[in-house]
Amino acid sequence: MPDQVQAHTGSRVLKELPLRLHHNAYVCANQERTRHFYEDIVGLPLVATWIEESEFPEFPGRKVSFAHTFFGIGDGGALAFFERGRMVSGPPTMSASVSPALFVRQHNTLYHFTEVDLPIATALYTTLQEFDQHKRGLAIALRRFNQSYSRINPEDQIIDLTIALESCLLGDGNEELNYRLALRGAALLAKAKLWEPKDARDLLKALYIVRSAIVHSGQELSNLGREATKQLRDLKISPDKFPQRCEDIVRYIVRTYVLRLAEDGASDKTVRTICVELDQSILEGLAKSFE
């Protein structure tokens, strides 16, 4: 056997062999048992999980869901497994044959989905299928928020989440970025009764300051400068917990935009018009203080 394997000389594609594979996939019968063996016993970290839906000629009009898991290996690739799930034909549903709770882990973050979450998940699914994300001004926010889930580096995740916020809360191009973003975000979540206004404003302000430290000063979450460090200290959030808190509040904001754009009589509403409404609600709140 030769010391070094070479690409086939007659190949029209490869001039040299690949250095590594992105992943090597296998079918498994039970994802949790597979995860327990490869992560808890063997020691390979679970680095990504997601659900995919595909259609097959054998099942016209129905979709089959697949659960995928990826376990990291030393060269940057992954050992992957997929488990064929049930057939689905529409938005998420919870049936007697399905566990009442779904746990999904992505880069060491555990997400918990239960029957309580089902109505909002169904509403979001239906809404996103029906309206034009580009025309309504929400395409970039949704894309960057989704991309944040795939980031291994927490600094990249912070940048994605902030861009998602800017695309929503600064949809009118206003230049007073930090102040306007934090104030509008707090007003949006307060009106939806999802977050205490002062806490939302402070977290959004901190997110933007940390984002600026990462982008403009090359700082990392583990070694932030004085201003950014003070922001996290005042919020009583450690740097390693900060990305998850940011993800939570951005999820609420993007979700609220989606649902407001889907309200009855809101067919002409866009991200820009919602920003105008938020500014008006802030002014009305200030006016009440003079009554």
GIDACOR-V621769 format. One record per pair of residues at least 4 apart in sequence whose C-alpha atoms are under 7 Angstrom apart, sorted by the first residue. I is the first residue (numbers start at 1). J is the second residue. D is the distance in whole Angstrom. If there is no record, write none. Layout:
i=(I & I)
j=(J & J)
d=(D & D)
This chain:
i=(6 & 6 & 7 & 7 & 7 & 7 & 20 & 20 & 21 & 22 & 22 & 23 & 23 & 23 & 23 & 24 & 24 & 24 & 25 & 25 & 25 & 26 & 26 & 26 & 27 & 27 & 27 & 28 & 28 & 28 & 29 & 30 & 30 & 31 & 31 & 32 & 33 & 34 & 35 & 36 & 36 & 37 & 37 & 38 & 38 & 38 & 39 & 39 & 39 & 39 & 44 & 44 & 44 & 45 & 45 & 46 & 46 & 46 & 47 & 47 & 47 & 47 & 47 & 48 & 48 & 48 & 48 & 48 & 49 & 49 & 49 & 49 & 49 & 49 & 50 & 50 & 50 & 51 & 51 & 51 & 51 & 52 & 52 & 52 & 53 & 53 & 53 & 53 & 54 & 54 & 54 & 55 & 55 & 55 & 56 & 62 & 62 & 62 & 63 & 63 & 63 & 64 & 64 & 64 & 64 & 65 & 65 & 65 & 65 & 65 & 66 & 66 & 66 & 66 & 67 & 67 & 67 & 67 & 68 & 68 & 68 & 69 & 69 & 69 & 70 & 70 & 70 & 70 & 71 & 71 & 71 & 72 & 72 & 72 & 72 & 73 & 73 & 91 & 91 & 91 & 92 & 94 & 100 & 100 & 101 & 101 & 101 & 102 & 102 & 102 & 103 & 103 & 103 & 103 & 104 & 104 & 104 & 105 & 105 & 105 & 106 & 107 & 113 & 114 & 117 & 118 & 119 & 120 & 121 & 122 & 123 & 124 & 125 & 126 & 127 & 127 & 132 & 133 & 133 & 133 & 134 & 134 & 136 & 136 & 137 & 137 & 138 & 138 & 138 & 139 & 140 & 140 & 140 & 141 & 141 & 141 & 141 & 141 & 142 & 142 & 143 & 144 & 144 & 144 & 144 & 144 & 145 & 145 & 145 & 147 & 147 & 148 & 148 & 148 & 151 & 151 & 153 & 154 & 154 & 155 & 155 & 155 & 155 & 156 & 157 & 158 & 158 & 158 & 159 & 159 & 160 & 161 & 161 & 161 & 162 & 162 & 162 & 163 & 164 & 165 & 165 & 166 & 166 & 167 & 168 & 169 & 169 & 169 & 169 & 170 & 170 & 171 & 171 & 171 & 172 & 172 & 176 & 177 & 178 & 178 & 178 & 179 & 180 & 181 & 182 & 182 & 182 & 182 & 183 & 183 & 184 & 184 & 184 & 185 & 185 & 185 & 186 & 186 & 186 & 186 & 187 & 187 & 187 & 187 & 188 & 188 & 189 & 189 & 189 & 189 & 190 & 190 & 190 & 190 & 195 & 196 & 197 & 198 & 199 & 200 & 201 & 202 & 203 & 204 & 205 & 206 & 206 & 206 & 207 & 207 & 208 & 209 & 209 & 210 & 210 & 211 & 212 & 213 & 213 & 213 & 214 & 214 & 214 & 219 & 219 & 220 & 221 & 222 & 224 & 224 & 225 & 226 & 227 & 228 & 229 & 230 & 231 & 232 & 232 & 232 & 233 & 237 & 237 & 238 & 241 & 242 & 243 & 244 & 245 & 246 & 247 & 248 & 249 & 250 & 251 & 252 & 253 & 254 & 255 & 256 & 257 & 258 & 259 & 261 & 261 & 261 & 262 & 269 & 270 & 271 & 272 & 273 & 274 & 275 & 276 & 277 & 278 & 279 & 280 & 281 & 282 & 283 & 284)
j=(16 & 17 & 14 & 15 & 16 & 17 & 75 & 77 & 77 & 77 & 78 & 77 & 78 & 79 & 80 & 78 & 79 & 80 & 79 & 80 & 81 & 80 & 81 & 82 & 81 & 82 & 83 & 81 & 82 & 83 & 83 & 34 & 83 & 35 & 83 & 36 & 37 & 38 & 39 & 40 & 41 & 41 & 42 & 42 & 43 & 44 & 43 & 44 & 45 & 46 & 71 & 72 & 73 & 71 & 72 & 70 & 71 & 72 & 70 & 71 & 72 & 106 & 107 & 69 & 70 & 105 & 106 & 107 & 68 & 69 & 70 & 104 & 105 & 106 & 67 & 68 & 69 & 65 & 66 & 67 & 68 & 65 & 66 & 67 & 63 & 64 & 65 & 66 & 63 & 64 & 65 & 62 & 63 & 64 & 60 & 87 & 88 & 89 & 87 & 88 & 89 & 85 & 86 & 87 & 88 & 84 & 85 & 86 & 87 & 88 & 82 & 83 & 84 & 85 & 82 & 83 & 84 & 85 & 81 & 82 & 83 & 80 & 81 & 82 & 78 & 79 & 80 & 81 & 78 & 79 & 80 & 76 & 77 & 78 & 79 & 77 & 78 & 122 & 125 & 126 & 122 & 98 & 114 & 115 & 112 & 113 & 114 & 112 & 113 & 114 & 110 & 111 & 112 & 113 & 110 & 111 & 112 & 109 & 110 & 111 & 110 & 152 & 117 & 118 & 121 & 122 & 123 & 124 & 125 & 126 & 127 & 128 & 129 & 130 & 131 & 262 & 136 & 137 & 138 & 139 & 138 & 139 & 270 & 271 & 270 & 271 & 142 & 168 & 271 & 143 & 144 & 164 & 167 & 145 & 164 & 165 & 167 & 168 & 146 & 164 & 147 & 148 & 160 & 161 & 163 & 164 & 160 & 161 & 164 & 151 & 160 & 157 & 160 & 161 & 156 & 157 & 157 & 158 & 243 & 159 & 214 & 220 & 221 & 160 & 161 & 162 & 211 & 243 & 163 & 211 & 164 & 165 & 247 & 250 & 166 & 208 & 211 & 167 & 168 & 169 & 250 & 170 & 171 & 171 & 271 & 181 & 184 & 185 & 275 & 174 & 181 & 271 & 272 & 275 & 272 & 275 & 180 & 181 & 182 & 205 & 208 & 183 & 184 & 185 & 186 & 201 & 204 & 205 & 187 & 201 & 188 & 278 & 279 & 189 & 201 & 253 & 190 & 197 & 200 & 201 & 191 & 197 & 278 & 282 & 192 & 278 & 193 & 194 & 195 & 253 & 194 & 195 & 196 & 197 & 200 & 200 & 201 & 202 & 203 & 204 & 205 & 206 & 207 & 208 & 209 & 210 & 231 & 232 & 211 & 246 & 212 & 213 & 228 & 214 & 228 & 215 & 216 & 217 & 218 & 219 & 218 & 219 & 220 & 223 & 224 & 224 & 239 & 239 & 228 & 229 & 229 & 230 & 231 & 232 & 233 & 234 & 235 & 236 & 237 & 238 & 237 & 241 & 242 & 242 & 245 & 246 & 247 & 248 & 249 & 250 & 251 & 252 & 253 & 254 & 255 & 256 & 257 & 258 & 259 & 260 & 261 & 262 & 263 & 266 & 269 & 270 & 266 & 273 & 274 & 275 & 276 & 277 & 278 & 279 & 280 & 281 & 282 & 283 & 284 & 285 & 286 & 287 & 288)
d=(7 & 7 & 6 & 6 & 5 & 5 & 7 & 7 & 6 & 5 & 6 & 5 & 4 & 6 & 6 & 7 & 5 & 6 & 6 & 4 & 5 & 6 & 5 & 6 & 6 & 5 & 6 & 6 & 6 & 5 & 6 & 6 & 7 & 6 & 7 & 6 & 6 & 6 & 6 & 5 & 7 & 5 & 6 & 5 & 6 & 6 & 5 & 5 & 5 & 7 & 6 & 6 & 7 & 5 & 6 & 6 & 4 & 6 & 6 & 6 & 6 & 6 & 5 & 6 & 5 & 7 & 5 & 6 & 6 & 5 & 6 & 7 & 6 & 6 & 6 & 5 & 7 & 7 & 6 & 5 & 6 & 6 & 5 & 7 & 6 & 5 & 4 & 6 & 5 & 5 & 7 & 6 & 5 & 6 & 7 & 6 & 6 & 5 & 5 & 5 & 6 & 7 & 6 & 4 & 6 & 6 & 5 & 6 & 6 & 7 & 6 & 6 & 5 & 5 & 5 & 5 & 7 & 7 & 6 & 4 & 7 & 6 & 5 & 6 & 6 & 6 & 4 & 7 & 5 & 5 & 6 & 7 & 6 & 5 & 7 & 6 & 5 & 6 & 6 & 7 & 6 & 6 & 6 & 6 & 7 & 6 & 4 & 6 & 5 & 6 & 7 & 6 & 5 & 6 & 6 & 5 & 7 & 5 & 4 & 6 & 7 & 7 & 6 & 7 & 6 & 6 & 6 & 6 & 6 & 6 & 6 & 6 & 6 & 7 & 6 & 6 & 6 & 6 & 5 & 5 & 6 & 5 & 5 & 6 & 6 & 5 & 6 & 7 & 7 & 6 & 6 & 7 & 7 & 6 & 4 & 7 & 5 & 6 & 6 & 7 & 6 & 6 & 5 & 7 & 7 & 6 & 6 & 6 & 6 & 7 & 7 & 5 & 5 & 6 & 6 & 6 & 7 & 6 & 6 & 6 & 7 & 7 & 7 & 6 & 6 & 6 & 6 & 6 & 6 & 6 & 6 & 6 & 7 & 7 & 6 & 7 & 7 & 6 & 7 & 6 & 7 & 5 & 7 & 5 & 6 & 5 & 6 & 7 & 6 & 6 & 6 & 6 & 5 & 7 & 5 & 7 & 6 & 6 & 6 & 6 & 6 & 6 & 6 & 6 & 6 & 5 & 5 & 5 & 6 & 6 & 6 & 6 & 7 & 6 & 7 & 7 & 6 & 5 & 5 & 5 & 6 & 7 & 6 & 7 & 6 & 7 & 6 & 5 & 5 & 7 & 6 & 6 & 6 & 6 & 6 & 6 & 6 & 6 & 6 & 6 & 6 & 6 & 6 & 6 & 6 & 6 & 6 & 7 & 6 & 7 & 6 & 6 & 6 & 6 & 5 & 6 & 5 & 5 & 6 & 6 & 5 & 5 & 6 & 6 & 6 & 6 & 6 & 6 & 6 & 6 & 6 & 6 & 6 & 7 & 6 & 6 & 6 & 6 & 5 & 7 & 6 & 6 & 6 & 6 & 7 & 6 & 6 & 6 & 7 & 6 & 6 & 6 & 6 & 6 & 6 & 6 & 6 & 6 & 6 & 6 & 6 & 6 & 6 & 6 & 6 & 7 & 6 & 6 & 6 & 6 & 6 & 6 & 6 & 6 & 6 & 6 & 6 & 6 & 6 & 6 & 6 & 6 & 6)
